[in-house]
Amino acid sequence: MREFTDQKRMEMSVSEFIDQWTQLSAARKDSGSDGNSLLYLKDWHFVKEYPDYVAYSTPKFFCDDWLNLYLDKYTMHNDPDTCQNRNEIICSDYRFVYMGAKGTWTPLHADVFRSYSWSANVCGRKQWYFLPPSQRHLVFDRHMKSSVYNIFEEGCKSNFTGFEEAIWWECTQEKNEIIFVPSGWYHQVHNLEDTVSINHNWFNGHNISWVWDLLLREYHEAREYIEDIKDISDNFEGLCQRNLAANAGMNFYDFFVFMVRFSFANLVLLCNLTNTKKLSWSSSEVVPLVIFNLKSTQCIALEMESTGQWKNSGVTIDLRETMEDQTFMEFCNLMARTYGAIYEQSEKKSDTDKAVLEDMELSFFDFSGSRICTPEDLVTFIDCALKLS
């Protein structure tokens, strides 16, 4: 059932959902119901709930996953007013299981953070309708505020004047097939049969610009929405950032901290790979990827710097302290193992070498400094890191 721009949601256990599904399926038996009484289990954090039960492994093509790699060790947003407790499953990662009866569906949307996504059918069939980003404006009103909910509703032509010009890509996804959704592609999905699927959202150096573009756009919308209280607010910018985090899942500062940690972890990996004592560990293949990651984050840092929203942000990351943090070292090792798996390396010496870190600390920090407070600092840091390559 529709609720604003999405479908109405409720919380229940999986066993309760299965009970309702089997009861409704028995009652319907292909009766031609339009599906309004059916429930669709979405966004079940199965991997996070059952970390020891390895039901599947992510296909190698999709393993360069900055988002879930990061969230396996950190939370994206730490403000208790706008996020869940760290120990809770909600928003802890973006790996999901979907389960739905024939007739269940997902309204037209583009994915969270404008990330990539992939969806694998364990059983059942789905019908997908795609719209490329270049035609996005055709499914919005003239103010680019309200978008089409269901492309098959009769009111689409009259309420959205460009709707008839849209050219849709359509395909049927069978059992054991995987669909890849590029960043910014709007899509609507229908279950043609009872279906179970695995879904991941992720981003990396190839589409990180989409994430920043979305945050910047939603920031301006959040700011515009509360502009009338600017003169009476003690911390108007802080309020804008809290609203941005609530709407988008993170704000500028969360994204900045993510970028700093990820860049620093790439530097640690780069030093580990280019150390002459350990040059055998896939250096020829992984080093170019690490350099690409650093250059990608640097490009975004330059764009972040140009926004001018960083005065008194309160964000300071001390890299010396970060290097002493056990969570960060676990993050570095997880990254190293992930990239080793992508390039099918079997060596077990991919974990960070403490001696390499000591050498890096002596040489790198004296050259670049160890505190990062602004995007400009991050740009300088990455410049210094790239000189090591």
Residue pairs with C-beta under 8 A, 6 or more apart in sequence:
1 7
1 8
1 36
2 8
2 107
2 149
3 9
5 107
5 146
5 147
5 149
6 107
7 40
7 106
7 107
14 41
14 44
17 39
17 41
17 99
20 39
21 38
21 39
21 99
21 101
21 194
24 37
24 38
24 39
24 101
25 101
25 194
33 103
34 103
35 101
35 102
35 103
35 104
35 105
38 100
38 101
38 103
38 104
39 100
39 101
39 104
40 98
40 99
40 100
40 101
40 104
40 105
40 106
40 191
41 97
41 98
41 99
41 100
42 96
42 98
42 100
42 106
43 96
43 98
44 96
44 97
44 98
44 99
45 89
45 90
45 92
45 93
45 95
45 96
46 55
46 95
46 96
46 97
47 55
47 93
47 95
48 89
48 92
48 93
48 95
49 89
56 120
56 198
58 65
58 200
59 118
59 178
60 341
60 342
60 344
62 116
62 118
62 180
62 200
62 202
63 338
63 341
63 342
64 204
64 205
64 289
64 338
64 339
64 342
65 200
65 202
65 203
65 204
65 338
66 202
66 203
66 204
66 205
66 208
66 262
67 94
67 113
67 115
67 201
67 202
67 203
68 93
68 94
68 95
68 200
68 202
69 331
69 334
69 335
69 338
70 76
70 258
70 261
70 262
70 331
71 92
71 93
71 94
72 93
72 331
72 334
73 327
73 328
73 330
73 331
73 334
74 258
74 261
74 327
74 331
75 83
75 86
75 91
75 92
76 83
76 91
76 249
76 250
76 254
76 258
77 83
77 245
77 249
77 250
77 251
77 254
78 254
79 242
79 245
81 242
82 242
82 245
82 246
83 91
83 245
84 90
84 91
84 92
91 249
94 112
94 115
94 200
94 201
94 202
95 198
95 199
95 200
96 198
96 199
96 200
97 196
97 197
97 198
97 199
98 119
98 195
98 196
98 197
98 198
98 199
99 195
99 196
99 197
100 191
100 194
100 195
101 191
101 194
102 124
102 191
102 192
102 193
102 194
102 195
103 190
103 191
104 190
104 191
104 195
105 188
105 189
105 190
105 191
106 188
106 189
106 190
107 149
107 150
107 188
108 129
108 131
108 139
108 147
108 148
108 149
108 150
108 151
108 186
108 187
108 188
109 186
109 187
109 188
110 136
110 184
110 185
110 186
110 187
111 117
111 181
111 183
111 201
112 201
112 249
113 201
113 203
113 210
113 211
113 214
113 248
113 249
113 250
114 183
114 184
114 207
114 210
114 211
114 213
114 214
115 183
115 201
115 202
115 203
115 207
115 210
115 211
116 180
116 181
116 182
116 183
116 201
116 202
116 203
116 207
117 180
117 181
117 199
117 200
117 201
117 202
118 178
118 179
118 180
118 181
118 199
118 200
119 126
119 173
119 178
119 179
119 181
119 197
119 198
119 199
120 176
120 177
120 178
120 197
120 198
120 199
121 173
121 174
121 175
121 176
121 177
121 178
121 195
121 196
121 197
122 175
122 196
122 197
122 198
123 175
123 194
123 195
123 196
124 175
124 191
124 192
124 193
124 194
124 195
124 196
124 197
125 172
125 173
125 174
125 175
125 191
125 192
125 193
125 195
126 172
126 173
126 179
126 189
126 190
126 191
126 192
126 195
126 197
127 170
127 171
127 172
127 173
127 189
127 190
127 192
128 169
128 170
128 171
128 172
128 173
128 179
128 187
128 188
128 189
129 151
129 168
129 169
129 170
129 187
129 188
129 189
130 168
130 169
130 170
130 171
130 181
130 185
130 186
130 187
131 138
131 139
131 166
131 167
131 168
131 169
131 185
131 186
131 187
132 169
132 185
133 183
133 184
133 185
133 186
135 165
135 166
135 167
136 184
136 186
137 144
137 162
138 160
138 162
138 163
138 165
138 166
139 147
139 148
139 151
139 160
139 162
139 163
139 166
139 186
140 146
140 147
140 148
140 160
141 147
141 159
141 160
142 161
147 186
148 156
148 160
148 163
150 156
150 188
151 168
151 188
156 163
157 163
157 164
171 179
172 192
173 179
181 187
182 207
183 203
183 207
183 210
184 210
203 210
203 211
204 293
205 292
205 293
205 295
205 296
205 297
206 296
208 296
208 297
208 300
209 299
209 300
209 303
211 255
212 255
212 300
212 303
212 304
214 248
215 244
215 248
215 250
215 251
215 252
215 255
216 307
218 244
218 247
218 248
219 240
219 241
219 244
219 251
219 252
219 309
222 240
222 243
222 244
222 247
223 240
225 243
226 233
226 236
226 239
226 240
226 243
229 236
229 239
230 236
233 239
237 309
241 251
241 252
241 253
242 251
244 250
244 251
244 252
245 251
245 254
250 258
252 304
252 307
252 309
252 310
252 313
253 313
253 314
253 315
255 304
256 304
256 313
256 315
256 375
256 378
257 315
257 317
259 297
259 300
259 301
259 304
259 378
260 317
260 372
260 378
260 381
261 317
261 322
261 328
261 331
262 293
262 297
263 293
263 294
263 297
263 298
263 378
263 381
263 382
263 385
264 319
264 322
264 328
264 381
265 328
265 331
265 332
265 335
266 290
266 293
266 294
266 297
266 335
266 385
267 294
267 360
267 364
267 385
267 388
268 323
268 332
268 352
268 357
268 360
269 286
269 290
269 332
269 335
269 336
269 339
269 352
270 287
270 290
270 291
270 294
270 385
270 388
270 389
271 356
271 357
271 359
271 360
271 364
271 388
272 278
272 281
272 336
272 350
272 352
272 353
272 356
273 279
273 281
273 282
273 283
273 286
273 287
273 290
274 283
274 287
274 388
274 389
275 353
275 356
275 359
277 353
278 349
278 353
278 356
280 347
281 340
281 345
281 347
281 349
281 350
282 339
282 340
282 343
282 345
282 347
285 343
286 339
286 340
286 343
287 389
289 339
290 339
291 386
291 389
294 382
294 385
294 386
295 382
295 386
297 378
297 382
298 378
298 379
298 382
298 383
298 386
301 375
301 376
301 378
301 379
301 382
302 375
302 379
304 310
304 375
305 374
305 375
305 376
305 379
310 374
310 375
313 373
313 374
315 373
316 371
316 372
316 373
317 371
317 372
317 373
318 370
318 371
319 365
319 370
319 371
319 372
319 381
320 361
320 365
320 370
322 328
323 329
323 357
323 361
329 352
332 352
333 350
333 351
333 352
336 350
336 351
336 352
337 350
337 351
340 347
340 350
364 384
364 385
364 388
367 384
368 380
368 381
368 384
368 385
369 377
369 380
369 381
371 377
372 378
372 381
